């Protein structure tokens, strides 16, 4: 059965007039004319079939029916205000569930979360890592960081950073008898590969090095494993700039050569379009972009 509800504007006018015992002061609070408040109250009285106020000697006197109805209206307004505040709190703060790849989580995101928590203590992050792209319609995820070409028309998409591919190694490789002084010097060290060996072939060709056996060296299924092996001094890895940024900034890795390769894919911040402007999602997106911009500035100085 349909609810029989008076006009919200009429209820607001009645509640304000009852509180101030004045149409004029109610009008000032509601930013309307005194006549508008009077008209709204009269319309409400007509709909309810009873008088809510007596007008006597230029002042309002609320009737017994008006007092009884005022308690109902104030209770309803209080409940609406509380429900609205609770909903806004959920959107501005509370839990934010983020999904990304294991590589991005371990080499870029996790190390920085302490800074986010300090800046935004009311947002409680939940981080999940999976190699596959999640389905927002089926999974309880607010935001994801994907690696790809950014072509997801059904989602709100923001590029996190541009990417390059370049060699990285332990700082120990920059000194000693087999120090890396030119690209040809990679022949003295193991080459670390991710999934397959074609990237090293492309980089060596771009560097003009033709006498290095790029097929040698271990192959890792995850980029984070190859980067960690490079940090450990096990060889030279080709790393994407986003995944190497934290370790480069901390001095655990160095770039022995400036030459880099462009890559077709990069990292993107994605979420459902209807929730893209929610405050907690906007806040986390802005923080991600600020962190990536700082990485870019720092790496441009190396």
Secondary structure, DSSP 4 states (H G I P E B T S, - for coil): -------HHHHHHHHHHHHHT-HHHHHHHHTS-HHHHHHHHHHHHHHHTS-SEEEETTEEEE-HHHHHHHHHHHHHHHHHHHHHHHHHHHHHSEEEEEEE-HHHIIIIIGGGHHHHHHH-TTEEEEEEE-SSPP-TTTS--SEEEEEE----TTEEEEEEE--EEEEEB-GGGGSSTT---SGGGGGGSPEEEESSSHHHHHHHHHTT--SS-TT-S-EESSHHHHHHHHHTTS-EEEEEHHHHHHHHHTTS-B-S----EE-S-EEEEEEEGGGTT-HHHHHHHHHHHHHHHHHHHHHHT-
